[in-house]
Amino acid sequence: MEEYLLAKVSPNPWGMSKNPGTPFDFGVLPPGRGILLYRARFAGATGHVDLWNGKACAGSCPAPDADKAFEVSFWQLP
């Protein structure tokens, strides 16, 4: 999914690294709507993608999973 977003949406998303296991502060995301991707080491996946409406995830965006992330990327949408 990340390769698709880089090719089709923007090759330069906002991004940050974090220590896995530390809480993720969704308040650091740029303002506005977009696509949120975080990379983590889950038992059956390497990350999670969700839609961000500017205040919260449109899907689940479970905080315990976001806390496990070691990298977060965000593509702003118009």
C-alpha positions in Angstrom: 0.0 0.0 0.0 2.8 2.4 0.8 4.3 2.0 -2.7 0.9 2.7 -4.2 0.4 5.9 -2.1 3.9 7.1 -3.0 3.3 6.6 -6.7 -0.3 7.7 -7.0 -0.9 10.3 -4.2 2.5 11.9 -3.5 6.1 10.8 -3.3 6.6 13.2 -0.3 4.2 12.5 2.5 4.6 14.0 6.0 6.3 11.4 8.2 7.9 10.7 11.5 9.7 7.9 13.3 8.8 6.9 16.8 9.8 4.3 19.4 7.5 1.3 19.2 5.4 1.0 22.4 5.3 4.7 23.0 1.9 6.4 22.7 1.2 8.1 19.4 -0.1 11.6 19.6 -2.5 12.1 16.7 -2.3 15.8 17.4 1.0 16.0 15.6 -0.6 15.2 12.3 -0.8 18.1 9.8 -4.2 19.7 9.7 -6.8 18.5 7.3 -8.0 15.2 5.8 -5.8 12.5 4.5 -4.5 9.0 4.4 -2.7 7.8 7.5 -0.3 4.9 7.3 1.7 3.5 10.2 4.3 0.7 10.0 4.5 -1.7 12.8 5.4 -5.4 13.5 2.2 -7.2 14.0 1.7 -11.0 14.0 0.0 -11.0 10.6 0.7 -7.6 9.1 3.4 -4.9 8.7 1.2 -1.9 9.4 -2.2 -0.2 9.1 -3.8 2.3 6.7 -6.8 4.5 7.6 -8.5 7.6 6.5 -8.1 10.7 8.7 -10.9 13.3 8.7 -8.9 16.0 10.4 -9.9 15.0 13.9 -10.2 11.3 14.0 -9.8 8.1 12.0 -12.7 7.3 9.7 -12.1 3.6 10.5 -10.9 2.0 13.6 -7.3 3.4 14.0 -6.9 1.5 17.3 -4.6 3.4 19.7 -2.9 0.2 20.9 -1.9 -0.6 17.3 -0.8 3.0 16.6 1.4 2.8 19.7 3.2 -0.2 18.3 4.2 1.8 15.2 7.8 2.7 14.5 7.0 5.0 11.5 4.0 7.1 10.6 3.2 8.7 7.2 0.4 11.0 6.2 -0.8 12.1 2.8 -3.0 15.2 2.9 -6.0 15.2 0.6 -7.7 18.2 -0.9 
